[in-house]
Amino acid sequence: MKLYNIAIIGATGAVGEEIINILEEERFPAASILPLASANSLGKAVEISGKEVPVLATSDEVFAQHKIDIAFFSAGGSVSERFAGVAADSGALVIDNTSFFRMCDDVPLVVPEVNPSDIAHAPRNIIANPNCSTIQMVQVLAPLHKAFGIERVDVSTYQAASGAGKRGMEELIVQMQKFFSFELESCVPEVFAHRLALNAIPHIDVFLDNDYTKEEMKMIKETHKIMHADFPISATCVRVPVLRSHSESITIRFAQKVDVKQAREILESAPNIVVLDDPSAHSYPMPSIATDTNHTYVGRIRKDNFDDTILHLWCVADQIRVGAATNAVRIAQKWIELAQKS
């Protein structure tokens, strides 16, 4: 079996740490794993296979020096802009977790359960990882679109604090601590536009001229690119006081009448989807169930009361894993699989 030299750029961040965990869990064929970060992280170390490995500074030379085969980028768009091309030119496959390359025509945007064939068409040796909310949604939409033909999607997201990284989680934890100390009103939000504890904020990323946020438009544009479709989509993205795992309420209108039993069976057989849908037993997806797993959970599957072509459902996934690290590793696994077949 061929072994690959791996680099993780942003190895000290939440997604970088999770990529290391998943590579180990999946027994990824890695000859070496090189943790990289900014110069500010020099002197730090990350645990890999039970050993403390020093973090190196990301540089122009490091990718060629270490003969990197696969480079996972999760350190921010400016870092990807500066170094992803350098890594790719050195011969590494770049899998970028930032938004920088997502809408570039010559960079495939991939969710392996949905559009694995796009991996073979990466002329720049760069593959983009989609937005976290998009990933779990298209995993659900794709098999249903194949069966019934989607005409429109309306989605509302309930996104955890961890979608804003470690600082987002820390801010929520501090605010909850202050709540129990009767000091909540003294909280001054820094990561979010308003206090997140005991609140819900219908605002993720910046607002655009059309009154949608950038996060909402990402879900629309990225879904179209991944699924090679252009059906109408509307999104409302909300930050909620959950530490980890995003939830989504999705309404789908199809080109034909939809059979709920058949839809449920289709989702049950879809890769990496777990159906939890027994309301009588209080069984349905929740962030507490999805956290630290590599599955997208779907439940509350039901037909609209007034239109037989409309289906409503609820899905939840760990956005640090499914929405970022797990999807990135799955891209690498599929890339290796396709390379072995060619």
C-alpha positions in Angstrom: 0.0 0.0 0.0 1.3 3.4 -0.9 1.8 5.8 2.0 1.4 9.6 1.8 3.1 12.5 3.4 0.5 14.7 4.9 0.6 18.4 5.9 -2.0 20.1 8.0 -2.0 23.9 7.7 -3.8 25.3 10.7 -2.9 22.3 12.8 -3.5 24.1 16.1 -7.1 25.2 15.2 -10.3 23.3 15.8 -10.6 21.9 12.3 -6.9 21.0 12.1 -7.0 19.1 15.3 -10.0 17.2 14.1 -8.4 16.3 10.9 -5.5 14.7 12.8 -8.1 12.7 14.9 -10.0 11.5 11.9 -6.8 10.5 10.0 -5.9 8.3 12.9 -9.4 6.9 13.4 -9.7 6.1 9.6 -6.2 4.6 9.7 -5.4 6.8 6.7 -2.3 5.6 4.8 0.0 8.3 6.1 3.7 8.0 6.0 4.0 11.2 8.0 1.8 14.0 9.3 3.4 17.5 9.4 1.6 20.1 11.5 2.0 23.6 10.2 0.6 27.0 11.4 1.6 30.6 11.6 4.8 31.8 13.1 2.8 32.7 16.3 2.4 28.9 16.9 6.2 28.2 16.9 7.1 26.4 20.1 3.7 24.7 20.2 3.2 21.0 19.6 0.2 18.8 18.6 -0.4 15.2 19.6 -0.1 12.7 16.7 -0.3 9.0 17.3 0.4 9.6 21.0 3.5 11.7 20.4 4.0 15.4 20.7 5.0 16.8 17.3 6.4 20.3 17.0 4.4 22.8 14.9 6.4 24.3 12.0 5.8 27.7 10.4 4.1 27.6 7.0 6.5 28.7 4.3 7.2 28.5 0.6 9.9 25.9 1.1 8.3 23.5 3.6 6.1 21.6 1.1 8.9 20.6 -1.3 11.3 20.0 1.6 9.0 17.5 3.2 7.7 16.1 -0.2 4.1 16.6 0.8 1.6 14.6 -1.1 -1.7 15.9 0.4 -2.0 19.3 2.1 -5.1 20.1 4.2 -5.6 23.8 4.6 -7.7 25.1 7.5 -6.0 28.3 8.6 -8.1 31.0 6.9 -8.6 32.4 3.4 -5.6 34.6 3.5 -3.3 31.7 4.2 -4.9 29.6 1.5 -4.5 32.5 -0.9 -0.8 32.8 -0.1 0.3 29.2 0.2 -2.2 26.8 -1.5 -0.8 27.5 -4.9 2.7 27.0 -3.6 1.7 23.6 -2.1 0.0 22.5 -5.3 2.9 23.6 -7.5 5.2 21.5 -5.3 3.1 18.4 -6.3 0.7 18.2 -3.3 -3.0 17.8 -3.7 -4.5 20.7 -1.8 -7.8 20.2 0.0 -8.9 23.7 1.2 -11.3 24.1 4.0 -11.6 27.9 3.6 -14.0 29.8 1.3 -11.2 31.2 -0.9 -11.4 28.8 -3.8 -15.0 27.5 -3.6 -16.5 29.4 -6.4 -13.5 29.3 -8.8 -14.5 27.7 -12.0 -11.3 25.6 -12.2 -11.5 24.3 -8.6 -14.0 21.5 -7.9 -16.2 21.9 -4.8 -16.7 18.4 -3.5 -18.9 16.4 -1.1 -17.8 12.8 -1.9 -21.3 11.4 -1.3 -22.7 13.8 -3.9 -20.2 14.6 -6.7 -17.1 12.3 -6.3 -16.4 12.4 -10.1 -15.5 16.1 -9.8 -12.4 15.1 -7.9 -10.8 13.9 -11.2 -11.2 17.4 -12.7 -8.8 19.6 -10.6 -6.4 21.2 -13.0 -4.8 23.4 -10.3 -4.4 20.4 -8.0 -6.7 22.1 -5.6 -10.1 20.8 -4.3 -12.3 23.0 -2.2 -14.2 21.9 0.9 -17.7 23.4 1.0 -19.3 25.5 3.8 -20.3 23.4 6.7 -24.1 24.0 6.4 -24.0 23.2 2.7 -22.3 19.9 3.2 -24.9 18.3 5.5 -27.7 19.7 3.4 -26.5 18.4 0.0 -25.9 15.0 1.5 -29.7 14.9 2.2 -30.8 16.7 -1.0 -28.8 14.7 -3.5 -30.5 11.2 -3.2 -33.9 12.8 -3.0 -33.2 14.9 -6.1 -32.3 11.8 -8.0 -35.5 10.1 -7.0 -38.1 12.9 -7.2 -36.5 15.9 -8.9 -36.2 19.0 -6.7 -37.9 22.2 -7.8 -37.2 24.4 -4.7 -35.6 24.3 -1.3 -36.1 26.5 1.7 -33.8 26.0 4.6 -33.4 27.5 8.1 -30.2 26.7 10.0 -29.5 26.6 13.7 -25.8 27.0 13.8 -23.6 26.2 16.8 -21.0 28.6 18.4 -18.2 26.3 17.1 -19.0 27.5 13.6 -17.1 30.6 14.6 -14.1 28.5 15.8 -12.5 28.1 19.2 -13.2 31.8 20.1 -16.9 31.3 19.4 -17.1 28.4 21.7 -15.1 30.1 24.4 -17.3 33.2 24.3 -20.5 31.1 24.7 -18.9 29.2 27.7 -17.9 32.4 29.4 -21.3 33.9 28.9 -23.0 30.9 30.4 -20.6 31.0 33.4 -21.6 34.6 33.9 -25.3 33.7 33.7 -24.9 31.3 36.6 -23.0 33.9 38.5 -25.8 36.4 37.8 -23.3 38.6 35.8 -24.7 37.9 32.3 -25.6 41.5 31.6 -21.9 42.4 32.0 -21.0 40.4 28.9 -19.6 42.3 26.0 -19.8 40.2 22.8 -16.7 40.1 20.7 -17.1 37.2 18.3 -20.8 37.5 17.7 -22.9 40.6 16.9 -24.9 40.2 20.1 -24.7 38.1 23.3 -25.3 34.4 22.3 -26.1 32.9 25.6 -29.8 32.5 26.1 -30.3 34.1 22.7 -30.7 33.4 19.0 -29.0 35.6 16.4 -30.3 35.6 12.8 -27.0 36.9 11.5 -24.0 34.9 10.4 -21.3 36.6 8.3 -21.9 40.0 6.7 -25.2 41.3 5.2 -25.2 41.8 1.4 -27.1 44.3 -0.8 -29.9 41.8 -1.3 -30.5 41.6 2.6 -29.2 38.0 2.7 -26.0 37.3 4.6 -22.9 36.0 3.0 -23.4 32.7 4.8 -26.9 32.3 3.3 -25.7 33.0 -0.2 -22.9 30.5 0.2 -25.5 27.8 0.8 -27.3 28.8 -2.4 -24.3 29.1 -4.7 -22.4 26.2 -3.3 -25.3 23.8 -3.5 -25.8 24.7 -7.2 -22.1 24.1 -7.9 -21.9 20.8 -6.1 -25.2 19.3 -7.4 -24.8 20.7 -10.9 -28.3 22.1 -10.6 -30.0 25.5 -10.4 -33.3 25.0 -8.6 -34.3 28.0 -6.4 -33.0 28.0 -2.8 -33.7 30.4 0.1 -31.7 30.2 3.3 -32.0 31.9 6.7 -29.0 31.2 8.9 -29.3 31.6 12.7 -26.6 31.3 15.4 -27.9 29.5 18.5 -26.4 28.9 21.9 -25.4 25.3 21.2 -21.7 24.5 21.6 -21.3 22.2 18.7 -23.2 20.6 15.7 -25.5 22.5 13.3 -29.2 21.8 12.8 -31.3 22.5 9.7 -35.0 22.6 9.0 -35.4 21.9 5.3 -38.5 22.2 3.1 -38.2 20.6 -0.3 -40.7 21.0 -3.2 -40.4 18.3 -5.8 -41.5 18.0 -9.5 -43.9 15.1 -8.5 -45.8 13.8 -5.6 -43.5 12.5 -2.9 -44.0 9.3 -1.0 -42.8 9.7 2.6 -42.1 6.0 3.1 -40.0 5.9 -0.1 -38.2 9.1 0.8 -37.3 7.6 4.2 -36.0 4.4 2.6 -33.9 6.4 0.2 -32.3 8.4 3.0 -31.7 5.2 5.1 -29.7 3.8 2.2 -27.8 7.0 1.5 -24.1 6.9 2.5 -23.2 8.4 5.9 -26.8 9.3 6.7 -28.5 8.0 9.8 -32.3 8.3 9.9 -33.7 8.9 13.4 -37.4 9.3 12.9 -39.7 7.9 15.5 -41.6 10.9 17.1 -43.7 8.5 19.3 -40.5 7.5 21.0 -39.1 11.0 21.0 -36.5 9.9 18.6 -35.1 12.6 16.3 -31.8 14.2 15.5 -30.3 16.6 18.1 -26.8 18.3 18.4 -26.1 16.1 21.5 -26.4 13.0 19.3 -24.5 14.3 16.3 -21.5 15.7 18.2 -18.2 13.9 17.7 -19.7 11.6 15.0 -19.1 11.4 11.2 -22.8 11.0 10.3 -25.6 13.4 9.1 -28.7 12.6 11.1 -32.2 13.1 9.5 -35.6 13.0 11.1 -39.0 14.6 11.4 -39.6 13.5 7.8 -43.1 14.4 6.8 -45.3 15.5 3.9 -46.8 19.0 3.8 -50.4 19.2 4.9 -51.5 21.1 1.8 -49.2 20.1 -1.0 -48.3 16.5 -1.9 -45.1 17.6 -3.7 -43.6 19.2 -0.5 -41.5 17.3 2.1 -40.3 18.7 5.4 -37.4 17.3 7.4 -34.8 18.1 10.1 -31.1 17.3 9.9 -28.2 17.6 12.3 -24.4 17.1 11.8 -21.2 17.9 13.7 -20.0 20.8 11.6 -16.4 20.5 12.7 -16.3 16.9 11.5 -19.0 16.3 8.8 -19.0 20.0 7.9 -15.2 20.3 7.6 -12.6 17.8 8.8 -14.4 14.5 7.9 -15.4 15.8 4.5 -11.8 16.9 3.8 -10.5 13.4 4.7 -13.2 11.7 2.7 -12.1 13.8 -0.3 -8.5 12.6 0.2 -9.7 9.0 0.5 -11.7 9.2 -2.7 -8.8 10.9 -4.5 -6.6 7.9 -3.6 -9.3 5.5 -4.6 -9.6 7.2 -8.1 -5.8 7.3 -8.5 -5.5 3.6 -7.8 -8.2 2.8 -10.5 -6.5 5.0 -13.1 
